[in-house]
Amino acid sequence: MSRFLTGKWSQIKAYVPGEQPKEPGLLKLNTNESPFGPGPHVLERLGEVVDFQRYPDPGGHRAVRALADYHSLEPNQILLGNGSDELLAFAFVVYGENLVFPQITYGFYPVTAAAFGQKFREIPLDENLAVDPEDYYRAGATVVLANPNAPTGLALSRDQIQRILEKNPHNMVIIDEAYVDFGAQSLVPLIDEYDNLLVIQTFSKSRGLAGLRIGAALAQREIIEDLRKIKDSFNPYSVSKEALVAVEASLEDSDYFKRTIREVVDTRDWFSEKMRALGYQVLDSQANFVFVKGGKAYWNHLRKEGILVRYFEKRPIEEYVRITIGTREEMKRVLKVTEERHA
Ligand SMILES: *Cc1c(COP(=O)(O)O)cnc(C)c1O
């Protein structure tokens, strides 16, 4: 730390993302990326992007129009960002003077809130590691929920979140749907009904585009205007030309999108059953990862065998590891290595 860093910034602990190691042969199941990538159509369209001397369209109009059509929204109900993390950060700045979120959730929330000097309250999960919706009624603060939640993979139903929205007419409710495509119910169809709802989605997980950094904020027009104001004050060109083309191309190839999601979901359910058969407790995931009781010892065992998964040294989840769902072959390797642990 330099001697020029003062005040709150000298106290801030940065978010620690999952490792991106370069070790050959390592099976990387620690950051919930897609094992399939974006698909041939997207790669082909990306290859056509050549005019890099020009700035991208700051409004991303074509990409936004395509995404609006996909969700049956108006283009002015969508803002694209450099990953959903950027949009979450903007939302925390403009609506986050007081925040409330689960004590176990996406680790970016408390870190970002602290970085911007915002106050936040963390609510414990229930005894099954689930979010109890009633804990968020009359919150008196901006509610932030990942649905499905990370790292548990457990989801609330649309009805349960609707209840939270109705019990918070004067508070913003931010729903982070990073994993929603893997089986949970999206709140996007209710955007016209609730002026306190802000949905954040990403192209990093289900659309296999983590490396291009694409997120979307979806809400009523006034909220999108608020967010655009801060985005344009910060970096109007934060979404690259390639990212904008990838949004369009990914939405064009819906067959590939559906096929890869079905593959991940089938593999997840198959892997969960196999793990349970081996005696492991596995939470009922609706995401592209599973939360398995095994703890640091299991994490170490997998790591020694060249499989990288995520471990959180935090109560009450210190007995769990989070395993991203890879291809069927990759998950067979995880099972084999797991079985050997007990041989
Ligand atoms: C991965 C993840 C994000 C971040 O997505 P980016 O669009 O890559 O920034 C946001 N929220 C949750 C809960 C995530 O797991």
The ligand as an ORCA input file, in Angstrom:
! r2SCAN-3c Opt
* xyz 0 1
  C     -20.745    -14.861    -11.841
  C     -21.690    -13.990    -11.089
  C     -21.864    -12.651    -11.420
  C     -20.890    -11.941    -12.304
  O     -21.087    -12.034    -13.581
  P     -20.302    -11.155    -14.636
  O     -21.388    -10.800    -15.584
  O     -19.278    -12.058    -15.210
  O     -19.707     -9.945    -13.989
  C     -22.852    -11.928    -10.777
  N     -23.597    -12.469     -9.800
  C     -23.429    -13.740     -9.426
  C     -24.275    -14.290     -8.333
  C     -22.466    -14.530    -10.043
  O     -22.254    -15.771     -9.634
*
